[in-house]
Amino acid sequence: MRMTLLRLSRAATAGLVAAAALTAAAHSAEAAEAADTLGSAAAAQGRYFGTAVAASHLGETDYVSTLNREFDSATPENEMKWDATEPTRGTFTFSAADQVVNHAQAQGMDVRGHTLVWHSQLPSWVGGLGAADLRSAMNNHINRVMGHYKGQIHSWDVVNEAFQDGGSGARRSSPFQDKLGDGYIEEAFRTARAADPAAKLCYNDYNTDGVNAKSTAVYNMVKDFKSRGVPIDCVGFQGHFNSNSPVPSDLRANLQRFADLGVDVQITELDIEGSGAAQADSYARVVEACLAVDRCTGITVWGVTDKYSWRSGGTPLLFDGNYAAKPAYDAVLSALGGSGGGGNPGGGTATCTATYTRTADWSSGYNGQVTITAGSEPIGSWAATLTFASPQRVQATWNAVPTWSGNVMTARPSWNGTLAAGASTSFGFTVAKNGSDAAPVVGGCTVS
């Protein structure tokens, strides 16, 4: 009987193990299948992929649908800053920030709090306070704002942009620095820990993405804090890049040296001006750098769509002004190990390509044509981006509906959007050269 029971027990155990393995495999397959959005692909890598959210746009259908589909973390863009939450001393208002937090929670998103102590977007009354009053106001502000959201915020940017640009490594002049001295940052973090012990506490800054004097000054502060038990859990690297300030080649090494101090690192406000393949490559390199650092816990892009970006003229985000996914989106999704149809929620593996030819040329202008070709799956619609050299001007288009962001044209079908697998269509345009004979740069084709 004992041997029979033992055999039964072993058989049952083996069955449970097999069932568990099948369940794990099923979950793994589901996760792989689901990794067709930024948030799901990042989650499969143990990271989050978030965006800045503006309460004022939560009534726009395309904004909300893109936000809900693609992202799993939200940062209020302006709604938690001091001028928005405490415009008059001691009088707090949270209605706009609550809209963002409530929306995020309803979608199962984490929330990053941004920001508690910052020299900018301060109401005028703060700068007029003496040292004792300012210390009291700073700590009260931290306690009241964090207290209102206690237990609801994943991580807080406790102090923002406290260091100068350039090679000095010095602290930035601000009411806090000038009246309270270097110790105000430590005090803010200690106050924040007491206000919400469960929240991650971050220092956040820009132009600290590579190894330089500014980032080294922040590094030394964090190292000092960790050695003395000052509560700091994470460091945010904003990631605002353009041609004058490109993605640094030592981004990964810089993230790693901070992680080696025992803090998490996050890309907190990523936007990269540009278009097409160059922009896509820059975005991919940022994602790859984060994935290469175990303690890089996630990435936040600073907005959903180019049209609402604070740098809209530079078209710096992953979705254009009409919410079509750009080549940068595909590059990010690929770098995260995901797959999909260019941000099209029903797109499957549908793809398309765009090729350009000049069909006519004369001294003052030229005609161009772009051929759109579907991949191995049929597509329901497409979008292609072209960047024109300044001061060229597009005078006419046909077989496409154009929208513009600076000198970048996004073309969508006027009637010819549906294509069978392998089929092609084309659209064209007339350009006034205005002294420039350069060909437009085709950013790529996305299924939309």
N, C-alpha and C positions, 0 to 999 in steps of 0.2 A: 504493500500500500504506500509506504514511504517513497519507494522508487517511482511508483506511478505518479504520486503527487509532485515529486521533484521534476519528472519529465513534463507533466502538465504545466508546472510553474515555469520551466524553461521555455516551453512552447509558447506560453502566454507572453512571457517576457520578449521572446523573439518576435511575436506578433505585434506587440506594442512598439518595439524598436522599428519594425518594418513600417508600421502605420505612421510612426513619427517621421520616418525618413520620407515616406510618400507625401505626408503633409508639408514637411519642410520643402520638398522638391516642388510641390504645387504652389506653395507661397513664393518660392524663388522664381518659378515660372511666371506667376502673376506679377511679381515685382518687375521682372524683366520686361514683360509685356506692357506694364503700366508706365515704364520709364520713357514716355513720349512727350513729357513737358519738363520745363526747367526744374520745378519743384520735385517731381517724382524722380528725375534722373539724379539730382543732387542728393535726395534722400537715400537712394541706392548706394551712394558713396559715403553715407554717414554725415552729410552736410545739409545745410538749408540753402535755399536760393530765394532771396526776398527782393522787395522793391519799396521805394518810398511811395507813400500813399497820401493824396490830398483829399480831405473830406469834401471839398467843393466839387470834386469830379465823381463822387459816388452815385450821383443820379444819372450818369451817362452810361448807356447800355454797353457800348463797345469797351469802354474803360473797365467796367466792372466784370464783364465776361472774360476779358484778357487777364485781369488781375486774379480772378478766382481760378481760372484754368491753369495758369502758369506758375504761380508763386505760392510758397508755403511759409513766408515770413513777411511782416509788414512793419515799416518804420513811418510814423507820422512825419510828414515832410516839414511842416512848420507848427503844427497844432499843439505841441508840447513845449515849445520854446517859451522863455520867460515872458515876452511881451504878449503871448497868446494866453498864458495861464494865470498870470498875476499882473495885469496892466496897471492896477492901482495897489499900493502896498496893503497887504492883508486881505485883499478881495480876490478870490480865485474863481476862475471859470474854466470848466472842462468840457463844455458841450461839443466843440469841434473835435477835440482829441477823443472823446468818448465815441463819436461816430466811427472813427478809424478803428479803435480798439474793439468795439462791438461787432463791426463788420468782420474784422480779422478772426475774432473768436468764433463767430458763426460759421466761418469757413474752415475752422481747425488750424488757423495759422498762429505761429508764435508772433510776439510783438517785441520790437526793440524800442526802448524809450530814448528819445532824442529831443533835447538835451537839457541837463539841469543847470550847469554853470558854464557860461560862455560870454565872451566880451561883446558879442554882436546880438542884435535883436533884443536888446535890453530896454525896458521902459525907462524914460528919462529920470524917474524918481530914484532909481538905483544909484546912478552916478553921483547924485547929490548927497548921499549919506556919508557920515563920518565913519571911522573905522569900526567902532563898537556897534553902531547901528547896522553897518554893512554885514558884519559877521553874524549878527542876530538874524538879519533878513535872509542871508544866504542859507543858513541852517534851517530857518523856518520854511523857506521855499522848497528845499530838498525834502524836508519831512512832510510837508503838505501834499506836494505833487506825488511823491512816492507812496505816501500813505493812501492817497485816493486810489492808486492802482496796485496796491500791495497784493502780491500773489498772481498778478495778471501779466507782468512784464518779464520776458525771458532775460533780457540784458539791458542795462542803462548806459548811455554815454554820460557819465557823471560829470566829467570836465572835458571841454571841447576846445581845441586850437589854442593852447596856452603858451606855445613857443613861437618865437619869431622865425620868419623866413631868413634865408641867407646862411652865412658861415659862422655866425656868432654862437649859436646854440643857446642864446639867452631867452629868458621868459618874455612874453609879449606884454606890453603895457596895457593895463585894463584897470577898471575900478578895483577888482579883486587883488591883482598883483600889486598895484600901486599903494593900496591902503592896508592890505593884510599881509603882503610879502609872500615868499615862496611857500610858506606853510599852508596857504589856503587850499591847495590841491589835496594835500593829505587830510586836512580837516573835512573837506567835502566828501572824500571817500569814507572816512570813519563815520560821518553822519549818515551817509547813504547805507552803509552796512547795517547800522542800527535800525534804519527806517524800514528796510525790507531784506532780512538776512538771506532769503532764498534767491534773490535776483543776482545775476552776474553783473559785476561792476567794471566798466570799461573806461579807458582813456582813449580819445578819438582825435585824429589830426590829419592834415593834408600835407603833401610834399614830404612825406616821411616814408614813401613806398620803397625807395632804395636806400642804400647805406650812404648817409651824408651827415653833415654837421647837425642838422635839425633832428633827424631820426636818432642819431647817437645821443643827443641830449635827452630825448624821450627814453631811450634805452637805459641810460644811466639813472634816470628818475625811477623807472620801473624796477631796475636792479636794486636800488636803494630801498624802495618800498617793500620788495619781497624779503630783503635781508632783515628788515625791522618789523615785519608783520603788519604793515599797512595793507588793508584789504583791497587788493586789485586783482581781478580775475581775467581780464582780457584787454587787448589793445586793438583799436580800430584804425585801419589804413583806408583813407577815403577813396583814393584811386580815380582822381579827376585827370584824365590824360588828353593830350592833343599833340599836334606836330611839334610844338615848341617844348612840350613836356611829355615825351613818349613813355611807354611802359619801360621801366628800368630793367636792364639785363640782370641785375642782382636782386630783383624782387623776391625770388624764392629764398635766397641766402639771408635777406633781411628779415623776412617772416620767420625763418628758422631760428635766427639768433634771439628773437624775442620769445619764441616758443620755448627755447632752451632755458629761459629764465623761470619757466613754470607758469606761464599765462597762455590762455587761448589767444589766437589772432583771428581777425575777421576783416574781410574787405567790405567796407560799410557804405560807400557812396559812389559806386563805380559808374562812370560814364566816359566814353572814349569818342572824341570828335572824329568825324571822317565818314567814309562810306565804303562799300564794296569789300574787296578781298583784303585790303590793308587794315581796315577796321576789324574785319572778322578775325584776322590773324592776331591782332593785338588783344582782342577779347579772349581768344583761345589761350594765349600765353598767360593771361592773368588766372584763368581757371586752372590751367595746368600747374601753375606755381602754388595755388592753394591746395590742390589735390596732393601735391608732393610733400606737404607739411602736415603731419598727423594732427597737430593742434590748430590747424586752420579750419574753423568750425562752419564757416559759411560765407556767402557772398550776397550783398545787397546792391542792386543797381538803383541809381538815383532817379527813378521815375519809370512809368509804364510805357509812355509814348513820346516820340520826339516833339510832338506839338506842344506838350506841356513842360518840357524840360527847361530848366533855368538857363541852358545853353542851346536852345532850340535851333539857332542858326548853324550850329555845328553838327546837327543830326547825330547826337551821341549815344542813343539808346538802341535797344534790340528790336523795337517795333516802330515803324514809321508813323507819320501823322494820321494815317488811315488804319492803323493797327495791323498792317501786314508785317509778317516776320521778315527781317532783313537777313542778308548773308551772315551777319554777326550772330544772329539767333542760332542759325544752323551750326555755326562753329562752336558756340557755347554748348549746345545740346550734344554735339558730337564729342567734345572734350570731356563732358560729364559721363560719357558712355551711353547716352540715350539715343533714341532714333525716332523719327517722325517725319511728317510732311510739312516741314517749315512752319510749325505752329498751327497748322490746320487741325482742329480737334478730331476731325473724321478722316484725316488725310492718309492714314496708314503709311505705306512706303512710297506713295506717289511723289515724283520728283519732276523737275523740268530744267531745261538749259536755255540760255539766251546767248545768241551769237550776233555780232554787229558787222554790217558791211556798209560802205559808202556807195550809194547808187548813182549819184550825180554830183558834179563839182563845178563851181564857177568862182570868179575872183572874190566876190563878196559873201558867198554862202555855199552850202552843200545840202544834199538830201542824204539822210541815213535810214537804214532799215535794220530792225532787230527781228530775228527769227526765233520763235518760241517753240521748243520741241518737248513733247511729253516723254517721260521715261518709260519704264516697263509696265506702269499702271496708268489707267486713264485719269484725267484730272478734270475737276469741275470749274476751276478758275486759276489764274496765275497773276503774278506781279513781278515786274522787272524794274531795277533801279539803274539809272545812268547819271553819271556826274559829268557836267559840262565845264570846260575851261572858261574862266572869266577872261574877257568880257563877252563871250558868246551869248547869244540869245536864241531860244527856240521860238520860231515865228508861227509854226503850224504843226499839228500832228494829225494822223489818221489811223483808223483801226485801233485806237487806244484812248483811254481817258487819263490825262496826266494830272498829277498833283505835285506840288513843289515844296521843298524845304531848302532854302538857300539856292545853290546851283545844282541840287540833286533832284532829278525828276523820277517819280515813281509812276510807271505806266501800268494800267490795268485794262482788261479787254472791254471794248465798247459793245461787242456782239460775239466775239470769237474766243470765249473763255473755255468752253468745253472741248477737250481734245481726247481722242482715243489714244491708247498706248502707242507710242512711237510717232504719232501724228504731229504736224507742225502748223503754225500760223505765223503771221508777221504783222508788225505795225511800223509806221514810218514817221518822219519828222523833217522839217526844214529848219536849218540853222543859219542865222546871220553871224558871220565870222567875227566881225568887229575887230579885225586885226589878228585873230588867232585861228590857225588852221588845225589845231589839235583835235584828235578824235575823242569822243566821249569815252569814259571808262565805264564798262558794264559791271555793275555790282553783283549780278547774278540773277537767278530766277527762283522764285519761291511759289509753292502751291498755297493758295489762300482761299 
